[in-house]
C-alpha cells in the first residue's frame, strides 16, 4: 500500500494511491492521525487505511504534475507540531558514499576516518539477531520545518557554498504511548546537502547537513528493503544533464536495518511518545561526485522501483551576500 498526503479545498486529506487515482480516506487526514488510530486500536496501518476508505477519487496524474488545485505534502510529517518531527540520517552506509567522502578528504591516498568508519560497518554492522552491532555515522538535519514535498524547491541559502542532491530512502517512524518506536513505512527521499562546504573540512559535515530536504511523494507501507534499484537525474533547461543508476537496501549496505534503527532509537530523547522520526539511510550516488555543480532552476529527480512516482524538486539559490545575524540581550 502507498499513502499520499494532500492539501487542497478544505484543507488536508490522506489518500491511497490506486494506479492513476488517489482514493481518499474519510476520517484520518494525515499519516500521523492514521498511525495514532491504528496503534490505539491494535490494527495494522494498511488495514486501518482500508477500513477508512471512501469512494471519493482524485486524478493522480494532474496532482503529480502540479496542474491541480490539490498539492502534494511531504510523505509524512507532524501536522500539529513540526518541531516534534526529528529529521536525521546515517552516512557511510554504502561503499560509493564512503569512496566519495574518501576522495573529498584524502591526502596522498591516506585512508580517512570516513573510510575507516565504513569498514567498521562492514566488519560489525550486521550483528546476529538480538545482538548490537557497531554504531554508524549519524547526523541531524533539523525538525519537520526542513521537510519539503514533491515539486517544492530545495534551498541553497546565501550562507551556503553549494547544494546537491543525495538520493536515498527514508524510514518514517512514530513513537507509541509506551515509548516504543514503530515503523510506519518508507519513502523516496532527497537528503539535500552542502558538499562544497563539507569538502573544506570533514568537521563541517554536521553544518553541511542543516539544509532543506524532501520525501515522497508516497509513503510505502511495509516495503521490501532488501535490494532496491533506482535512478537519479539532474535536468537543466528541460534536458537531462546527468543521470545515474542507484542501488540501496540491506543487500548493498554495510549495516542491517535493525542495527541502524537500534543506534538511532537507543537514545532516550528519541523515544518520546507522539514524536515522528524521518531517518535517511544513505546514498549510493550523487552528481557532486561527478563534478556537477547545480544551478538555480535545475530539477533533481529521484526514483526507486516499487516506491511509487519519482520525487522531483527544483533547486532554488538565494544568491546575494549573507546577512549578519546579531544576538541582542533582553
Secondary structure, 3 states (H helix, E strand, C coil): CEEEEEEECCEEEEEEEECCEEEEECCCCCHHHHHHHHHHHCCCHHHHHHHCEEEEEEEHHHHHCCCCCCEECCCCCCCCCHHHEEEEECCCCCHHHHHHHHHHHCCCCCCCHHHHHHHHHHHHCCCCCCCCCCCCCCEEEEEHHHEECCCCCEEECCCCCCCECCEEEEEEEEECCCCCEEEEEEEEEECCECHHHHHHCHHHHHHHCCCCEEECCCEECCCCCCCEEEEEEEEECCEEEEEEEEEECHHHCCCCHHHHHHHHHCCHHHCCCCCEEEEECCCCCCHHHHCCCCCCCCEEEEEECCCCCCEEEEEEECCCCCCCCCCCCC
